[in-house]
């Protein structure tokens, strides 16, 4: 091969590499931040969930929000929620949304109406932090500040450590549903002793 042909090939190869690398660097990923100015009920967001129909559900400190990609629809106590502080969202096998309404129990939304449940119905505590549907166990895992409950066929089974008092909170923060075992992640606030 002639030296001039090698140099020309090297220059062409180098030009192609530079063009490709500049093209990769030039790609931008645009983002959009949504606030109360865009239609959110609050800028304090506790949960985001995408349902099986493609809607985004946003739990805030001032209500629930459904986002279809363009418009926001807000749901509050005026619409039937037991409280406006939505800390966690999940969906069951029937397409119902379940909401952790911190301080006011839980709520089921069938797309039309809200059905609300609290400690009066058997929930271990109304300060619900985490709610998750378990398809393996066909029920709802509900984590609170004083233990957890399992809801199946409108029946609550509640578990609470009787040594927990109002001065020390055992906060259930999440669940891991593995095989036949459900792991509960907790946090003990020792500052409350």
Secondary structure, DSSP 8 states (H G I E B T S, - for coil): --HHHHHHHHHHHHHHHHHHHHHHHT---------GGGT-S-S-EEEEEE-TTS-EEEEETTEEEEE-SS-EEEE-GGGT-S-S-EEEEEE-TTS-EEEEETTS-EEEE-SS-EEEE-GGGT-S-S-EEEEEEETTTTEEEEEETBEEEEEETTEEEEE--TT--TTS-EEEEEEEEETTEEEEEEEE-GGG-
